[in-house]
Amino acid sequence: MTVPQILAELGGVSRRTFYRWRELGQGPAAFKLPNGELRVWRSDFSAWLRALKGAAA
């Protein structure tokens, strides 16, 4: 998934917030492509969302 796709699925979270979560180690696992763009596997994104929901319960 691209960063814009992730932000859209999160319902309008800002790009800065997403990168801040990454800086703090609270974002989903991601990797960089050779061109420097960030990608997240959909399975890692889904697991991250499930972990957030579990922590909120």
Backbone bond lengths (Angstrom), bond angles and torsions (degrees), N, CA, C in turn:
res aa  C-N    CA-C-N  psi(-1)  N-CA   C-N-CA  omega(-1)  CA-C   N-CA-C  phi
1 M - - - 1.447 - - 1.523 108.17 -
2 T 1.306 115.83 145.33 1.457 120.33 175.52 1.525 109.13 -87.32
3 V 1.305 116.58 165.73 1.464 120.58 178.88 1.538 110.51 -61.00
4 P 1.344 120.67 -45.26 1.466 119.04 177.31 1.534 113.42 -59.57
5 Q 1.319 117.68 -35.25 1.464 120.44 177.27 1.535 110.56 -65.93
6 I 1.313 116.38 -41.34 1.466 120.74 178.97 1.522 110.26 -63.72
7 L 1.327 116.08 -46.21 1.461 120.16 -179.32 1.517 111.15 -61.62
8 A 1.324 117.53 -38.89 1.463 121.11 178.40 1.530 110.61 -65.12
9 E 1.324 117.34 -41.41 1.463 119.96 179.82 1.523 112.07 -69.42
10 L 1.318 116.89 -26.47 1.462 120.78 178.43 1.526 111.76 -82.82
11 G 1.311 116.81 -2.09 1.458 120.11 173.48 1.512 114.83 80.10
12 G 1.306 117.52 38.72 1.452 118.94 173.53 1.517 116.04 98.78
13 V 1.315 117.53 15.88 1.465 120.20 174.24 1.526 107.29 -63.92
14 S 1.317 116.80 139.20 1.461 119.42 -178.39 1.525 111.06 -73.43
15 R 1.316 114.82 155.95 1.466 121.39 177.25 1.524 109.48 -59.21
16 R 1.322 116.94 -41.49 1.470 120.88 -179.14 1.527 111.30 -62.03
17 T 1.328 116.65 -41.23 1.466 120.12 177.96 1.517 110.67 -62.21
18 F 1.332 116.30 -43.75 1.461 120.17 179.07 1.532 110.61 -59.60
19 Y 1.324 117.35 -47.18 1.464 120.05 -179.38 1.530 111.52 -68.20
20 R 1.300 117.39 -30.77 1.477 120.66 175.98 1.525 109.90 -65.77
21 W 1.335 116.66 -43.64 1.467 119.94 176.06 1.522 110.10 -57.03
22 R 1.335 116.58 -40.63 1.465 119.78 178.98 1.523 110.98 -65.12
23 E 1.330 116.98 -41.89 1.465 120.69 178.47 1.525 111.04 -59.35
24 L 1.326 116.66 -37.50 1.456 122.08 -178.11 1.527 112.85 -85.31
25 G 1.332 117.09 -2.38 1.457 120.91 -178.98 1.508 112.99 76.02
26 Q 1.328 117.70 21.02 1.460 121.60 -176.80 1.525 112.90 -107.12
27 G 1.318 117.92 -0.43 1.459 121.61 -179.33 1.514 111.31 -91.55
28 P 1.329 116.21 175.64 1.460 119.77 177.82 1.533 111.07 -69.88
29 A 1.322 115.39 155.84 1.471 120.17 177.07 1.516 109.06 -61.63
30 A 1.320 116.91 134.96 1.459 121.34 -176.97 1.520 109.74 -139.80
31 F 1.314 115.26 166.46 1.458 121.39 176.53 1.515 108.73 -141.12
32 K 1.326 115.52 156.56 1.463 121.06 179.53 1.516 109.91 -102.38
33 L 1.314 114.71 138.90 1.459 121.43 173.33 1.521 108.79 -79.85
34 P 1.323 117.84 164.66 1.472 119.75 178.60 1.536 113.74 -56.63
35 N 1.328 117.33 -26.29 1.462 119.63 178.96 1.533 112.38 -84.68
36 G 1.337 117.42 2.00 1.450 121.97 176.62 1.517 115.00 93.80
37 E 1.335 117.81 -6.52 1.463 120.26 179.59 1.521 110.43 -74.49
38 L 1.312 115.29 147.84 1.453 122.61 -178.04 1.521 109.75 -94.05
39 R 1.329 116.44 139.42 1.460 122.09 177.04 1.519 108.94 -134.79
40 V 1.330 115.16 151.37 1.462 122.48 176.75 1.520 107.33 -130.57
41 W 1.319 116.93 130.98 1.459 119.43 174.41 1.520 108.36 -66.31
42 R 1.319 117.16 139.28 1.461 120.87 -179.54 1.531 110.71 -58.35
43 S 1.320 118.02 -37.72 1.466 120.77 179.21 1.526 111.08 -63.62
44 D 1.337 117.75 -38.95 1.468 120.68 177.29 1.520 110.78 -67.65
45 F 1.330 116.72 -38.49 1.467 121.12 178.18 1.529 110.21 -63.61
46 S 1.335 116.43 -45.45 1.468 120.63 179.82 1.523 111.24 -63.44
47 A 1.328 116.66 -41.69 1.469 120.41 178.48 1.527 110.73 -63.97
48 W 1.321 117.21 -39.47 1.463 121.87 178.41 1.522 110.47 -63.08
49 L 1.355 116.61 -43.63 1.467 119.62 178.43 1.527 111.19 -63.75
50 R 1.339 116.72 -41.72 1.477 119.67 178.30 1.521 110.46 -61.42
51 A 1.331 117.41 -40.55 1.470 120.58 179.66 1.527 110.82 -64.29
52 L 1.329 116.84 -38.33 1.461 120.32 177.58 1.522 111.46 -64.81
53 K 1.326 115.58 -43.50 1.471 120.05 179.12 1.522 110.22 -64.28
54 G 1.336 117.36 -39.39 1.459 121.04 179.13 1.525 111.66 -65.83
55 A 1.318 117.11 -37.03 1.463 120.76 179.61 1.523 111.51 -71.50
56 A 1.331 116.26 -28.72 1.466 119.97 -178.94 1.514 111.98 -79.57
57 A 1.335 117.05 -19.07 1.477 120.62 -176.80 1.501 112.02 -78.66
